[in-house]
């Protein structure tokens, strides 16, 4: 079953250079089977706290999502993302 990774940017980017490096690294390392469904599109808050931006990624299964997230390559980029802006990351299994 598909698994989704949700990244929620909770505040403004405070280090543009770190964010640019994070994004460039992501673009340079495509992930087989991963599909970007949404990335910082128009956002309407219907309930609860808002977000500065949201990214939604689809993976074929949980093992693929975990392997990508926990890979040494992506974990190196996580440090850049966390330096650039406050984020939450969630993983949820689909139906």
C-alpha positions as semicolon CSV with decimal commas, in nm:
position;residue;x (nm);y (nm);z (nm)
1;X;0,000;0,000;0,000
2;X;0,124;0,353;-0,068
3;X;0,288;0,555;0,207
4;X;0,299;0,933;0,223
5;X;0,560;1,165;0,368
6;X;0,430;1,503;0,478
7;X;0,668;1,790;0,547
8;X;0,521;2,096;0,717
9;X;0,724;2,415;0,726
10;X;0,609;2,587;1,043
11;X;0,778;2,921;0,993
12;X;0,963;3,138;0,747
13;X;1,295;3,038;0,595
14;X;1,570;3,194;0,806
15;X;1,872;3,064;0,609
16;X;1,812;3,096;0,235
17;X;2,153;2,951;0,144
18;X;2,089;2,633;0,346
19;X;1,743;2,600;0,190
20;X;1,884;2,643;-0,162
21;X;2,147;2,376;-0,093
22;X;1,880;2,140;0,050
23;X;1,654;2,187;-0,253
24;X;1,939;2,149;-0,502
25;X;2,043;1,822;-0,337
26;X;1,688;1,691;-0,360
27;X;1,660;1,780;-0,728
28;X;1,997;1,618;-0,803
29;X;1,898;1,288;-0,637
30;X;1,569;1,161;-0,785
31;X;1,420;0,869;-0,595
32;X;1,277;0,576;-0,794
33;X;0,912;0,521;-0,705
34;X;0,872;0,853;-0,519
35;X;0,610;1,089;-0,658
36;X;0,573;1,451;-0,548
37;X;0,201;1,522;-0,509
38;X;0,220;1,874;-0,364
39;X;0,501;2,118;-0,294
40;X;0,438;2,462;-0,142
41;X;0,116;2,521;-0,336
42;X;-0,167;2,751;-0,234
43;X;-0,272;2,664;0,119
44;X;-0,606;2,726;0,287
45;X;-0,626;2,662;0,662
46;X;-0,961;2,510;0,752
47;X;-0,887;2,401;1,110
48;X;-0,600;2,430;1,355
49;X;-0,269;2,604;1,310
50;X;-0,156;2,711;0,967
51;X;0,170;2,631;0,794
52;X;0,422;2,830;0,595
53;X;0,437;2,549;0,340
54;X;0,358;2,181;0,288
55;X;0,518;1,905;0,079
56;X;0,340;1,575;0,014
57;X;0,536;1,281;-0,129
58;X;0,402;0,938;-0,224
59;X;0,607;0,618;-0,201
60;X;0,503;0,270;-0,317
61;X;0,524;0,135;0,039
62;X;0,645;0,207;0,393
63;X;0,978;0,029;0,347
64;X;1,062;0,254;0,049
65;X;0,968;0,569;0,240
66;X;1,171;0,468;0,544
67;X;1,471;0,366;0,334
68;X;1,472;0,705;0,160
69;X;1,419;0,911;0,476
70;X;1,680;0,724;0,683
71;X;1,940;0,704;0,404
72;X;2,272;0,873;0,482
73;X;2,230;1,093;0,173
74;X;1,893;1,231;0,279
75;X;1,989;1,261;0,645
76;X;2,276;1,488;0,538
77;X;2,020;1,711;0,364
78;X;1,786;1,704;0,667
79;X;2,051;1,899;0,857
80;X;2,035;2,170;0,592
81;X;1,654;2,177;0,600
82;X;1,650;2,207;0,978
83;X;1,906;2,488;0,961
84;X;1,696;2,669;0,699
85;X;1,352;2,663;0,865
86;X;1,144;2,487;1,133
87;X;0,979;2,171;0,995
88;X;0,773;1,874;1,103
89;X;0,793;1,548;0,908
90;X;0,527;1,278;0,921
91;X;0,482;0,944;0,751
92;X;0,137;0,789;0,704
93;X;0,026;0,470;0,534
94;X;-0,238;0,505;0,267
95;X;-0,541;0,291;0,198
